[in-house]
Amino acid sequence: MSTPVAITGMGLVSPLGTSVQALDLALAGNQCAIAPREVVIDGVERFTVGVAACSAFDERKSRAPSGVTLDRGTAMALSAAFEAAEQAGLFDASRQPAPERLGVFWGTGMGGASSFDQSTEQLYGRKRRLRPTTVLTTMPNAAVAELALAFGARASAVGYACACASSAVAIGEAMRAVRGGWVDVAIAGGHEALLTPGVIASWQAMRVLAPLEAHAAHTCRPFSADRAGFALGEGSGAVIIESVASAERRGVDVRALLAGYGTSCDAVHISNPNSDGQVRAVRAALADAGLAASDIGHVNAHGTGTVAGDAAEAATLAEIFGARGVPVSATKTLHGHIMGGGGAIELLCALRAMDLGQLPASATAPDAALGVDLVHGLAPRAAGGIRHVMSNAFAFGGTNAVLIASRVG
């Protein structure tokens, strides 16, 4: 068992809103942000799929600390981190940690993809020269660099690219850095902004995007018998983590505890998930938190809505908790699959569920054969008194990351 660390700030940009307060309202109202989008690639193809966009977010209003043009995803990263930092008092001069003790730990699967897609269109489609700052905008660690500049973070500033597990890994590794005394305060999380024609077409070619239904809100149906894939989303989630002693010294509120982290690699297949690897990650997180499976009151599943992915995760949940042994939400049905940013955003969904006593619901009923106690219906399930929640992130490449958070007190 390791010592829990404090979460002192939370920030969000998501299809369900551009603040944690907006997320609360969206989850309480069982809102779904998935809507149809037509994708047109001249001379190649035209199709319509469901996507979950951050329609209220305008990256043009964001200012880059570096002065270069911001990728949409990097702009989201800054916005989410700023909200979290405001909650954690990082803008208050009297509460700021020493720059050499402030770190950035950030995850993204395809950072800069939006700008890269635009650059290729500019170069090959319009036959125009590229900006001199193109590399700085598209590089995977662009958000890490901008965040370090924005906050003057002079300790570790590290990016993690582990596909769908990227931001969950970033948060877990930040927790380890705080525990190890390498940093006093960590800005951790991740982002993804992949709703560009080239990227959407790439996922469509892989045949993992759910076919658009008459009601787009029901397109992504995790753990249902007729599940057929996911809907791409975009967004960013951020947390500020530090030791409880650091939070007390700085005079800031501890909003939740990050209690456990486990990671593993399947090392079996690059895209097909493996339950054995997932089980090892879950057990590692429970051991790290010093908890039994029966202590977990709620799981926000990876729950992509693919046939193979949900079956593997259902087997993992049954192995750890027993059949229908824990209430499970799969919030991708509401905000879409945010890839590298999903782990952070889904951890925030689990944290808010624990704090508010309302478990997010899927619109469609679960496949009984999977044995998952899926929260479903037209409204969240009331569940007061939950003390510990788990969030799963299982990625292409076989990387698995599991985070456990606990209520304060």
DRENLUM-659917 format. One record per residue (C-alpha): residue number from 0; x, y, z. Coordinates in nm, 4 decimals. Layout:
% residues N
  num         u         v         w
  NUM         X         Y         Z
...
This chain:
% residues 409
  num         u         v         w
    0    0.0000    0.0000    0.0000
    1    0.1250    0.3469   -0.0927
    2    0.0302    0.6851    0.0491
    3   -0.2615    0.8582   -0.1278
    4   -0.1957    1.1972   -0.2835
    5   -0.4253    1.4966   -0.2892
    6   -0.6226    1.6208   -0.5862
    7   -0.6493    1.9951   -0.5291
    8   -0.7758    2.1093   -0.8680
    9   -0.9798    1.9751   -1.1591
   10   -1.0294    2.1214   -1.5054
   11   -1.2122    2.0158   -1.8165
   12   -1.2893    2.0869   -2.1782
   13   -1.5253    1.8250   -2.3160
   14   -1.8223    1.7739   -2.5469
   15   -2.0331    1.7829   -2.2290
   16   -1.9106    2.1303   -2.1329
   17   -1.6038    2.3448   -2.0887
   18   -1.5822    2.3326   -1.7091
   19   -1.6259    2.0819   -1.4296
   20   -1.9470    2.2582   -1.3270
   21   -2.0853    2.2134   -1.6784
   22   -1.9895    1.8448   -1.6643
   23   -2.1895    1.8026   -1.3433
   24   -2.4999    1.9435   -1.5084
   25   -2.4547    1.7328   -1.8211
   26   -2.4084    1.4087   -1.6290
   27   -2.7059    1.4849   -1.4042
   28   -2.9198    1.5469   -1.7123
   29   -2.7901    1.2363   -1.8920
   30   -2.6923    1.4555   -2.1859
   31   -2.5279    1.3015   -2.4894
   32   -2.3029    1.5132   -2.7114
   33   -2.2784    1.2725   -3.0063
   34   -2.4178    1.4204   -3.3277
   35   -2.3885    1.3460   -3.7021
   36   -2.0979    1.4873   -3.9005
   37   -2.0433    1.4571   -4.2732
   38   -1.6850    1.3937   -4.3776
   39   -1.5892    1.4867   -4.7339
   40   -1.2488    1.4068   -4.8818
   41   -1.2468    1.5338   -5.2386
   42   -1.2134    1.2609   -5.4953
   43   -1.1856    0.9886   -5.2323
   44   -1.4956    0.9430   -5.0178
   45   -1.7932    1.0994   -4.8447
   46   -1.9596    0.9531   -4.5365
   47   -2.1463    1.0545   -4.2222
   48   -2.0615    0.9354   -3.8716
   49   -2.1449    1.0345   -3.5165
   50   -1.8867    1.2486   -3.3374
   51   -1.8791    1.4361   -3.0073
   52   -1.7360    1.7838   -3.0582
   53   -1.6579    2.0594   -2.8095
   54   -1.8863    2.2960   -2.9946
   55   -1.8614    2.5665   -2.7274
   56   -1.4815    2.5802   -2.7441
   57   -1.3025    2.8212   -2.9800
   58   -0.9267    2.7635   -2.9917
   59   -0.8749    3.0992   -3.1629
   60   -0.9449    3.2705   -2.8318
   61   -0.6563    3.0916   -2.6616
   62   -0.3172    3.2609   -2.6387
   63   -0.0018    3.0515   -2.6588
   64    0.2626    3.1236   -2.3948
   65    0.5197    3.0533   -2.6672
   66    0.3594    3.2936   -2.9136
   67    0.3198    3.0272   -3.1851
   68   -0.0106    2.9177   -3.3362
   69   -0.1850    2.6669   -3.1113
   70   -0.3173    2.3318   -3.2210
   71   -0.6803    2.2905   -3.1180
   72   -0.5892    2.0123   -2.8765
   73   -0.3112    2.2145   -2.7154
   74   -0.5520    2.5039   -2.6667
   75   -0.7897    2.2653   -2.4900
   76   -0.5029    2.1440   -2.2714
   77   -0.4245    2.4982   -2.1594
   78   -0.7900    2.5731   -2.0848
   79   -0.8401    2.2591   -1.8738
   80   -0.5122    2.3100   -1.6882
   81   -0.5939    2.6746   -1.6158
   82   -0.9278    2.5778   -1.4582
   83   -0.7578    2.3146   -1.2435
   84   -0.4796    2.5552   -1.1470
   85   -0.7302    2.8216   -1.0448
   86   -0.8997    2.5745   -0.8097
   87   -0.5622    2.4717   -0.6673
   88   -0.4455    2.8277   -0.6023
   89   -0.1545    2.8131   -0.8460
   90   -0.2273    3.1670   -0.9650
   91   -0.2022    3.3010   -0.6096
   92    0.1542    3.4219   -0.5567
   93    0.1474    3.3267   -0.1890
   94    0.0502    2.9665   -0.2709
   95    0.2730    2.8893   -0.5663
   96    0.5243    2.6072   -0.5294
   97    0.8886    2.6671   -0.6129
   98    0.9289    2.6440   -0.9939
   99    1.1929    2.3704   -0.9529
  100    0.9344    2.1626   -0.7619
  101    0.6484    2.2018   -1.0112
  102    0.6131    1.9374   -1.2830
  103    0.3995    1.8685   -1.5906
  104    0.2875    1.5164   -1.6762
  105    0.0696    1.5089   -1.9858
  106   -0.0707    1.2479   -2.2216
  107   -0.1989    1.2496   -2.5793
  108   -0.2237    0.9771   -2.8383
  109   -0.1920    1.1818   -3.1565
  110   -0.1000    1.5282   -3.0306
  111   -0.0950    1.7899   -3.3045
  112   -0.3082    1.5746   -3.5363
  113   -0.5476    1.8599   -3.6106
  114   -0.2651    2.0908   -3.7176
  115   -0.0892    1.8129   -3.9088
  116   -0.4059    1.7400   -4.1075
  117   -0.4398    2.1086   -4.1896
  118   -0.0730    2.1281   -4.2885
  119   -0.0963    1.8391   -4.5318
  120   -0.4023    1.9979   -4.6919
  121   -0.2136    2.3276   -4.7150
  122    0.0923    2.1660   -4.8745
  123   -0.0508    1.8982   -5.1002
  124   -0.4035    2.0233   -5.1579
  125   -0.3535    2.3989   -5.1926
  126    0.0144    2.3874   -5.2989
  127    0.1112    2.6516   -5.0431
  128    0.4143    2.6874   -4.8189
  129    0.3872    2.5863   -4.4556
  130    0.4296    2.8120   -4.1547
  131    0.7819    2.8197   -4.0069
  132    0.6275    2.7133   -3.6751
  133    0.4530    2.4026   -3.8156
  134    0.6810    2.1609   -3.6292
  135    0.6267    2.3440   -3.3000
  136    0.2505    2.3247   -3.3442
  137    0.2323    1.9590   -3.4458
  138    0.4944    1.8004   -3.2198
  139    0.3469    1.5534   -2.9673
  140    0.4872    1.7412   -2.6672
  141    0.3546    2.0815   -2.7747
  142    0.1068    2.0901   -2.4855
  143    0.3769    1.9874   -2.2366
  144    0.5968    2.2743   -2.3550
  145    0.3160    2.5310   -2.3502
  146    0.2047    2.4256   -2.0018
  147    0.5603    2.4436   -1.8692
  148    0.5945    2.7943   -2.0136
  149    0.2563    2.9016   -1.8806
  150    0.3279    2.7923   -1.5233
  151    0.7055    2.8279   -1.5134
  152    0.7350    2.4565   -1.4319
  153    1.1048    2.3686   -1.4078
  154    1.0873    2.0170   -1.2688
  155    0.9915    1.7191   -1.4869
  156    0.7911    1.8128   -1.7974
  157    0.7093    1.4820   -1.9625
  158    0.4703    1.3668   -2.2334
  159    0.3166    1.0194   -2.2558
  160    0.1890    0.8636   -2.5795
  161    0.0146    0.5347   -2.5005
  162   -0.2886    0.5677   -2.7286
  163   -0.6146    0.5581   -2.5281
  164   -0.4298    0.5138   -2.1962
  165   -0.2062    0.8218   -2.2399
  166   -0.3642    1.0622   -1.9916
  167   -0.4368    0.7919   -1.7338
  168   -0.0696    0.6919   -1.7484
  169    0.0334    1.0579   -1.7178
  170   -0.1765    1.1015   -1.4026
  171   -0.0495    0.7765   -1.2528
  172    0.3137    0.8628   -1.3221
  173    0.2593    1.2106   -1.1768
  174    0.1280    1.0460   -0.8614
  175    0.4431    0.8353   -0.8432
  176    0.6573    1.1478   -0.8851
  177    0.4776    1.3218   -0.5987
  178    0.5074    1.0156   -0.3764
  179    0.8740    0.9789   -0.4636
  180    0.9465    1.3391   -0.3685
  181    1.0621    1.4314   -0.7196
  182    0.8055    1.7134   -0.7385
  183    0.5879    1.8911   -0.4852
  184    0.3017    1.9719   -0.7231
  185    0.2131    1.8129   -1.0570
  186   -0.0076    1.9400   -1.3387
  187   -0.1353    1.6178   -1.4925
  188   -0.3855    1.5091   -1.7542
  189   -0.4195    1.4881   -2.1277
  190   -0.6004    1.5923   -2.4399
  191   -0.6997    1.4882   -2.7903
  192   -0.8499    1.6729   -3.0868
  193   -0.8943    1.4316   -3.3762
  194   -1.2115    1.5534   -3.5450
  195   -1.0430    1.6296   -3.8774
  196   -1.1270    1.4629   -4.2100
  197   -0.8047    1.2644   -4.2392
  198   -0.8130    1.1270   -3.8854
  199   -1.1843    1.0420   -3.8925
  200   -1.1325    0.8676   -4.2265
  201   -0.8467    0.6652   -4.0756
  202   -1.0688    0.5352   -3.7982
  203   -1.3513    0.4739   -4.0442
  204   -1.1151    0.2650   -4.2571
  205   -1.0384    0.0508   -3.9506
  206   -1.4119   -0.0209   -3.9176
  207   -1.4330    0.0622   -3.5494
  208   -1.6644    0.3655   -3.5766
  209   -2.0243    0.2791   -3.4990
  210   -2.2676    0.3163   -3.7894
  211   -2.4854    0.6215   -3.7521
  212   -2.8290    0.5360   -3.6206
  213   -3.1501    0.7301   -3.6645
  214   -3.0777    0.8788   -3.3231
  215   -2.7098    0.9702   -3.3076
  216   -2.7216    0.9791   -2.9280
  217   -2.7527    0.5995   -2.9273
  218   -2.4670    0.5390   -3.1717
  219   -2.2102    0.4321   -2.9102
  220   -2.3617    0.1524   -2.6994
  221   -2.1020    0.0069   -2.4615
  222   -2.1769   -0.3408   -2.3251
  223   -2.5023   -0.3685   -2.5204
  224   -2.5896   -0.6758   -2.7271
  225   -2.5970   -0.4714   -3.0491
  226   -2.2815   -0.2672   -2.9839
  227   -2.1005   -0.1855   -3.3078
  228   -1.8185    0.0568   -3.2298
  229   -1.7521    0.4006   -3.0884
  230   -1.7934    0.7676   -3.1764
  231   -1.4861    0.9892   -3.1792
  232   -1.4773    1.2773   -2.9329
  233   -1.2378    1.5565   -2.8420
  234   -1.1408    1.7344   -2.5234
  235   -0.9012    1.7650   -2.2318
  236   -0.8966    1.6828   -1.8629
  237   -0.6543    1.8065   -1.5975
  238   -0.5877    1.7535   -1.2289
  239   -0.3465    1.9185   -0.9875
  240   -0.1964    1.6609   -0.7539
  241    0.0340    1.6972   -0.4559
  242    0.0928    1.5420   -0.1173
  243   -0.1650    1.6116    0.1522
  244    0.1113    1.7867    0.3482
  245    0.1838    2.0138    0.0504
  246   -0.1838    2.1053    0.0196
  247   -0.1927    2.1908    0.3901
  248    0.1223    2.4055    0.3599
  249   -0.0248    2.5925    0.0649
  250   -0.3607    2.6321    0.2372
  251   -0.5725    2.4768   -0.0405
  252   -0.8631    2.2348   -0.0244
  253   -0.8139    1.8641   -0.0880
  254   -1.0997    1.7755   -0.3227
  255   -1.0310    1.4025   -0.3475
  256   -0.7500    1.1529   -0.2968
  257   -0.5720    0.9692   -0.5736
  258   -0.5166    0.6378   -0.4010
  259   -0.4000    0.3799   -0.6517
  260   -0.2450    0.3307   -0.9944
  261   -0.1691    0.0156   -1.1850
  262   -0.0328   -0.0324   -1.5331
  263    0.0557   -0.3329   -1.7447
  264    0.1052   -0.4375   -2.1043
  265   -0.0810   -0.7223   -2.2721
  266    0.2123   -0.7953   -2.5081
  267   -0.0293   -1.0134   -2.7046
  268   -0.1729   -0.8095   -2.9938
  269   -0.1406   -0.4503   -3.1113
  270   -0.5148   -0.3846   -3.1305
  271   -0.7099   -0.6761   -2.9764
  272   -0.7452   -0.6337   -2.5978
  273   -0.6453   -0.9084   -2.3572
  274   -0.8269   -0.9586   -2.0288
  275   -0.5253   -1.1123   -1.8539
  276   -0.3273   -0.7906   -1.8988
  277   -0.6194   -0.5814   -1.7811
  278   -0.6646   -0.7956   -1.4708
  279   -0.2988   -0.7455   -1.3803
  280   -0.3397   -0.3670   -1.4049
  281   -0.6545   -0.3669   -1.1897
  282   -0.4941   -0.5846   -0.9248
  283   -0.1853   -0.3630   -0.9226
  284   -0.4025   -0.0542   -0.8675
  285   -0.5929   -0.2207   -0.5836
  286   -0.2675   -0.3295   -0.4187
  287   -0.1223    0.0192   -0.4603
  288   -0.4290    0.1669   -0.2898
  289   -0.4359   -0.1011   -0.0198
  290   -0.7965   -0.1841   -0.1070
  291   -0.9987   -0.4962   -0.1734
  292   -1.2221   -0.5248   -0.4779
  293   -1.5238   -0.5031   -0.2456
  294   -1.4138   -0.1522   -0.1409
  295   -1.4739   -0.0127   -0.4909
  296   -1.8211    0.1394   -0.5163
  297   -1.8186    0.2367   -0.8826
  298   -1.6194    0.1764   -1.1997
  299   -1.6057    0.4036   -1.5019
  300   -1.5184    0.1429   -1.7619
  301   -1.3069    0.1883   -2.0700
  302   -1.6252    0.0742   -2.2478
  303   -1.5644    0.1643   -2.6113
  304   -1.8688   -0.0128   -2.7522
  305   -1.6684   -0.2508   -2.9717
  306   -1.7565   -0.6192   -2.9738
  307   -1.4103   -0.7432   -2.8721
  308   -1.3195   -0.4586   -2.6376
  309   -1.6311   -0.4766   -2.4239
  310   -1.6167   -0.8562   -2.4030
  311   -1.2576   -0.8449   -2.2757
  312   -1.3357   -0.5766   -2.0203
  313   -1.6479   -0.7595   -1.9038
  314   -1.4315   -1.0659   -1.8407
  315   -1.1887   -0.8465   -1.6454
  316   -1.4664   -0.6997   -1.4304
  317   -1.6083   -1.0479   -1.3617
  318   -1.2651   -1.1807   -1.2639
  319   -1.2081   -0.8961   -1.0175
  320   -1.5561   -0.8203   -0.8826
  321   -1.7654   -1.1215   -0.9787
  322   -2.0591   -1.1125   -1.2191
  323   -2.2535   -0.7887   -1.1738
  324   -2.0387   -0.7257   -0.8684
  325   -1.9963   -0.3487   -0.9026
  326   -2.1979   -0.0668   -1.0639
  327   -2.0375    0.0242   -1.3969
  328   -2.0720    0.3387   -1.6076
  329   -1.9362    0.3784   -1.9596
  330   -1.9354    0.7510   -2.0225
  331   -1.8054    0.7242   -2.3785
  332   -2.1715    0.6760   -2.4658
  333   -2.2156    1.0436   -2.3665
  334   -1.8901    1.2231   -2.4572
  335   -1.7448    0.9917   -2.7198
  336   -1.4043    0.8280   -2.7304
  337   -1.1482    1.1009   -2.6579
  338   -0.8539    0.8681   -2.7117
  339   -0.5434    1.0005   -2.5322
  340   -0.7511    1.2494   -2.3309
  341   -1.0144    0.9950   -2.2330
  342   -0.8452    0.8582   -1.9222
  343   -0.8288    1.2000   -1.7579
  344   -1.1833    1.2975   -1.8540
  345   -1.3259    0.9644   -1.7418
  346   -1.1420    0.9905   -1.4095
  347   -1.3116    1.3289   -1.3636
  348   -1.6489    1.1674   -1.4417
  349   -1.5803    0.9048   -1.1732
  350   -1.4712    1.1700   -0.9236
  351   -1.7849    1.3749   -0.9797
  352   -2.0031    1.0625   -0.9533
  353   -1.8468    0.9842   -0.6142
  354   -1.8841    1.3405   -0.4905
  355   -2.2414    1.3917   -0.6124
  356   -2.3711    1.0391   -0.5499
  357   -2.5003    1.0053   -0.9067
  358   -2.3673    0.7362   -1.1382
  359   -2.3751    0.8287   -1.5117
  360   -2.6118    0.6186   -1.7203
  361   -2.6071    0.4667   -2.0679
  362   -2.9235    0.4928   -2.2732
  363   -2.9241    0.1299   -2.3822
  364   -2.9553   -0.1889   -2.1765
  365   -2.6556   -0.4197   -2.1287
  366   -2.5978   -0.7546   -2.2933
  367   -2.7012   -0.9991   -2.0205
  368   -2.4383   -1.2466   -2.1371
  369   -2.1585   -1.0071   -2.0363
  370   -2.2587   -1.0027   -1.6698
  371   -2.1984   -0.6289   -1.6232
  372   -2.4072   -0.4212   -1.3813
  373   -2.4248   -0.1371   -1.6325
  374   -2.5927    0.1794   -1.5077
  375   -2.8492    0.2461   -1.7793
  376   -3.1735    0.4276   -1.8405
  377   -3.2780    0.7875   -1.8813
  378   -3.1230    0.9238   -1.5619
  379   -2.8193    0.8653   -1.3389
  380   -2.8431    0.6058   -1.0624
  381   -2.8425    0.7465   -0.7103
  382   -2.5584    0.5979   -0.5072
  383   -2.4621    0.7858   -0.1929
  384   -2.1834    0.6846    0.0392
  385   -1.9346    0.5661   -0.2223
  386   -1.5828    0.5991   -0.0853
  387   -1.3674    0.4613   -0.3677
  388   -1.4027    0.4685   -0.7462
  389   -1.2025    0.3168   -1.0298
  390   -1.1407    0.4372   -1.3852
  391   -1.0081    0.2038   -1.6564
  392   -0.8097    0.2953   -1.9682
  393   -0.7080    0.0148   -2.2047
  394   -0.5187    0.1065   -2.5205
  395   -0.4065   -0.0067   -2.8619
  396   -0.0548   -0.1361   -2.8219
  397   -0.1639   -0.3290   -2.5133
  398   -0.1008   -0.0590   -2.2500
  399   -0.3455   -0.0760   -1.9589
  400   -0.3815    0.1925   -1.6917
  401   -0.6147    0.1859   -1.3925
  402   -0.6665    0.4731   -1.1471
  403   -0.8403    0.4575   -0.8087
  404   -0.9650    0.7687   -0.6310
  405   -1.1074    0.8015   -0.2807
  406   -1.3273    1.0386   -0.0880
  407   -1.1576    1.2699    0.1604
  408   -1.2136    1.1830    0.5247
